Amino acid sequence: MDRKVLTGIVLGVAGAALVAPKVAALLSQREAEDTWQKMDERESVDASKDEAEEGLTQLDSSHRAEWQANGFPQTHAERERLQQESINQYKGKDI
């Protein structure tokens, strides 16, 4: 075999070996993102048991404790209410 061909084959195999782990990592990252997306679409499993869980997705439910600790609104209705209060508070004022 010609030396250039052999060198090309060796470099090609080495390049493929270096790229393979990165491709595998990207594929697993995509699967993880799909899992988060699915959790963000499903209703919380505790929605029927806990009034505070109504209107939350599984992903929201998993973050709920952190939200409570930081004082974030718990539901879309509460967020809209707070937004409306803020609008009313500054209505007609030059800010």
N, C-alpha and C positions, 0 to 999 in steps of 0.2 A: 504494500500500500504506500501511496505517496505520503511523505511526511506532513504536508499541508493538510491533507484530508484527515489524517490521524489526529493532528492538533485540533482541527475543527470539531471532530467528534468528541474529543476529551473536553474541550471548552463548552460545547453544547450540553454535555451531560452534567458538567459542573454547574453551569448556569441554571439548568433545570432543577438541580438539587438545592440551589440557593433560593429559587423562586417558590418551590413547592410549599414550604412552611408558611410563607406569606399568603399564598392563595388559600391554604387551609384555614388560616386565621381570619381572613376576610369572609369566608363562607360561614364559619362559626359565629362571627359577629353579626352577619345578616340573620342567622337563625335566632340569635338572642334578641335582635331588634324586632323580629316577627313575634316573639313571645311577649315582649312588652306591648306591642301593638294589639295583640289579642287580649291581653289583660286590660287594656284601656278601652276595649269595646264591650266587654262583658260586664253585666251588672254585679255589684258587690254581693257576695254570698250571704252576708249578714243583713241585707236590705229588708228582708221580711221580719227579722228578729229585732233589729235596732232602728229606731226612728231616725237617728242621726246618720245612718248609713244609706237612707233612701236617696236616690239620685246620684249616688257615687258609683264609679266603676271599681273593678277589683284593684286596679292600679291606684286609684284615688284612695281607696280604703287602706291600702298598704302604707300610704304616705300620711294618713289622717293624724296619727299621733304627733308627727313632726309639725303638721300644720297647726294643730292645737297649741303646741308649745310656742310657736312663732306668731300666733294670732291671725293666721290667714283665714279668709272666709271658707266655710265648709261646703256650701252648695252653690249652684248657679243662682238660685233665688237670693241667697244672702249676698252674693257678690253684686248682683244687680241692685239690691236694696242699698248697699253701701255706695255703689256708684251713683245712684239717684240722690242719695243724701248729700254726696259731695257736690253734685251738680246744683242742687238746691241751695247749698251753703254759699256757693260762689256766684249764684245767678245774679246778674245785674251789677256785679262788682268788677272794677277794672283791676285785673291782676296781671 
